[in-house]
Amino acid sequence: MTDYRDEAVAPATNIEEFRKVVESRRSVRRFTDEPVPDAVVEDCLDLAMLAPNSSNLQPWEFYVVREPEVRQRLAEACLGQNAARTAQVLIPIIARPDTWKQNSLRNLDYWPEETMPQIVRNYYSKVALLHYNPGPLGSFGLAKKALGLLAGLARPVPRGPYGVSEMKIWAVKSTALAAENMMLAFRAHGYDTCPMEGFDEHRVRRILQLPRHAMVTMILAVGKRAEDGVYHRRYRFPREQFIHRV
Ligand SMILES: Cc1cc2nc3c(=O)[nH]c(=O)nc-3n(C[C@H](O)[C@H](O)[C@H](O)COP(=O)(O)O)c2cc1C
């Protein structure tokens, strides 16, 4: 398989293939009982983790649930939705607003070049540790917000993420991008998905034994599309409603 990650010159791509993948991705609510090969799941996980993410702090985690008994309990926690009940694999996609520190320091270890520019070293060893730290009960966040308000009178300054709740949004943003990468990757492999936020989070947390600060962004149902898997034709509102030109 070709690895396109580090090509200095952007490789030629094919918009029609991309369009086919994007346009044929639907939220599929019923799957056949055809299994999804491990290799496909692993590739889709790898492609998910190539999603852009804030400061390369990679605030995400993925649980691959294949075991029938756990899958069934999880499907019940997903309110018995058809997508969850018929999926061959369920992938809870988790945001971690609390891993910024260890992942900032990991960047120092995993830097892929011979030498790390001082500005990057400084960022991951000092700036990021300050910038993303909400402090106990968000106390640093409040102080940073006050400082930002003052400094911001004179010049543009970053306006967060400041407190604990802003760190949750911060983590979910990057994690949602990984989720979309994953859905498109499954489609490109010929499989389908349904993202679900209709679940009982307490039960999901218990089944997966999630750590305290982990957030279940969505649960992905994965499988082969059944003939009655798509409920209706796709529609969107007129594009003028969403696009502003300035
Ligand atoms: C964050 C999120 C949560 C969703 N939750 C559910 C869900 O719990 N159950 C479901 O059947 N579909 C769910 N969907 C799918 C949406 O209903 C679907 O994406 C939307 O209707 C557009 O249809 P399409 O995905 O086929 O283009 C969810 C989608 C997103 C992005």
The ligand as a MOL file (V3000), in Angstrom:
LIG
                    3D

  0  0  0     0  0            999 V3000
M  V30 BEGIN CTAB
M  V30 COUNTS 31 33 0 0 0
M  V30 BEGIN ATOM
M  V30 1 C -23.3160 13.6400 16.1550 0
M  V30 2 C -24.3340 12.8150 15.4180 0
M  V30 3 C -25.2150 12.0270 16.1190 0
M  V30 4 C -26.1310 11.2120 15.4630 0
M  V30 5 N -26.9240 10.3700 16.1800 0
M  V30 6 C -27.7250 9.4940 15.5280 0
M  V30 7 C -28.4300 8.5050 16.2490 0
M  V30 8 O -28.3350 8.3870 17.4640 0
M  V30 9 N -29.2080 7.6480 15.5440 0
M  V30 10 C -29.3240 7.7090 14.1890 0
M  V30 11 O -30.0510 6.8930 13.6140 0
M  V30 12 N -28.6480 8.6520 13.4700 0
M  V30 13 C -27.8450 9.5240 14.1070 0
M  V30 14 N -27.1080 10.4430 13.3920 0
M  V30 15 C -27.2040 10.4730 11.9330 0
M  V30 16 C -27.9560 11.7040 11.4410 0
M  V30 17 O -29.3240 11.5670 11.6820 0
M  V30 18 C -27.6530 11.8630 9.9390 0
M  V30 19 O -26.2930 12.1110 9.7860 0
M  V30 20 C -28.4540 12.9870 9.2690 0
M  V30 21 O -29.8240 12.7320 9.3250 0
M  V30 22 C -28.0390 13.1660 7.8130 0
M  V30 23 O -28.1480 11.9670 7.0740 0
M  V30 24 P -26.9020 11.2950 6.3440 0
M  V30 25 O -25.8620 11.0050 7.4130 0
M  V30 26 O -27.4360 10.0240 5.7400 0
M  V30 27 O -26.3800 12.2550 5.3360 0
M  V30 28 C -26.1940 11.2530 14.0480 0
M  V30 29 C -25.3030 12.0530 13.3400 0
M  V30 30 C -24.3740 12.8090 14.0140 0
M  V30 31 C -23.3740 13.6180 13.2250 0
M  V30 END ATOM
M  V30 BEGIN BOND
M  V30 1 1 1 2
M  V30 2 1 2 3
M  V30 3 2 2 30
M  V30 4 2 3 4
M  V30 5 1 4 5
M  V30 6 1 4 28
M  V30 7 2 5 6
M  V30 8 1 6 7
M  V30 9 1 6 13
M  V30 10 2 7 8
M  V30 11 1 7 9
M  V30 12 1 9 10
M  V30 13 2 10 11
M  V30 14 1 10 12
M  V30 15 2 12 13
M  V30 16 1 13 14
M  V30 17 1 14 15
M  V30 18 1 14 28
M  V30 19 1 15 16
M  V30 20 1 16 17
M  V30 21 1 16 18
M  V30 22 1 18 19
M  V30 23 1 18 20
M  V30 24 1 20 21
M  V30 25 1 20 22
M  V30 26 1 22 23
M  V30 27 1 23 24
M  V30 28 2 24 25
M  V30 29 1 24 26
M  V30 30 1 24 27
M  V30 31 2 28 29
M  V30 32 1 29 30
M  V30 33 1 30 31
M  V30 END BOND
M  V30 END CTAB
M  END
